[in-house]
């Protein structure tokens, strides 16, 4: 769960990489082993493990070793926290744009009145 801005920064930094986003996309369909995550990527298994470490450090992914297989799972709570943060910003900007639209409409009406009078 995200409680600190630093954690949110880590999450967005982790998601900045297209390979990590692809891994998150795959994990959104359900848990997967490291080998399953690596299969569609053009990189070594050790590179995939490094990318997974970044995702885990950001709180986006949790992994567990069962026998010889490391399984990964998406931490949906972390994504919900980022979604809330984005939603709050979107709401703020929508209100600002609504106020700007009202102001511009008012200015246009005043200009129309001045030109018509």
N, C-alpha and C positions, 0 to 999 in steps of 0.2 A: 504494500500500500504506500502511496506517495504522501509524505508529510512535509517534505522540505523542497524548496525550489531547486536545490542541487540535484535531487533525485529526478525531477522533471527534466533538468538539463541533460542528465545522463541518458534518459529515455529518448529524448529527441536526437541526441548525438548518435545513439545506437541505431535509431531508425533512419538516420541520414544515409546509411550505406544500402545500396540496392540488394546486395546479397543477404544482408540481415533482414531486410523487409521481405524478401522471398521466403526466408526461413520462418518468419512470423506468419506469413500468409499460409504456408504449409501447416504450421502448428495450429492455426485457427480451424483447421479441418479435424484436428485430433492429435493426440500424442504421437511422437515418432522417435525412432532411434537416430543416433548421430549419422549412421550409415544411410538411412532413408533421407535425412536432410541433405546429406552430401551428394546423393545420386544425381540430381539435376544440375548441380553447380560445377563449374569448370575450375576446381581448386582441390588442393590436397586435403586429406582428412584432418591433418593437423591445423590447417588454415580454418577449416570449418569449426573445429574445436575452439580456436581463438575467437572466432566470431560469436560462437555460443557463449563464451566467457563474458564478452561485452554485453550481450543480451541478458545474461544472468546478473551481471553487475548493475544493470539498469533496472532490474526487477521485472523484466518482461517475460523471462523464461525460467523455469525450474527444471533441474535435471536430477535423475536418480539412477544409480547404477544397480542393475539387477543381474547378478551373475557376471557375465562378460559384456553385457550390453548396457549402454548408457541411454536411457529414455528421457526425452525432453517433453515438456508440457508448457503451454502458454499460460501466463499469469494474467487472467482477464481483468482482475481488479486494477492492476497497473494501467491497463489500457483505458479502463473506465475513468480513472483519475485524469489521464491526459485528455480524454474526450470532454470531461467536465471543464477543464481549464480552457480548452478551445471553444467550447460552447459559451462560456462566460465572456470571452473576448468577442465572439460573434455577436452576442446580444448587445454588448456595449457599442460596437460599431454600427449595428443596425439602428439603435436608438439615435446615434449621432447622425447617421445618414437621413433618418426620418426628420430630425430637427433641421438639417441642412435643406432638405427638400421643401419643408414648410417655409423656411426663411426665403428661399429662392422664389417660391410661388408668391409669397407676400410682396417681394421686391418686384416681380413681374407685374402683379396687379397694380402696384403703386405707379410703376412706369407707364402702364396702359392708361391709368387715370390721368396722369400728367400729360400724356400725348393726346388724349381724347378731349381734355378740357380746354 
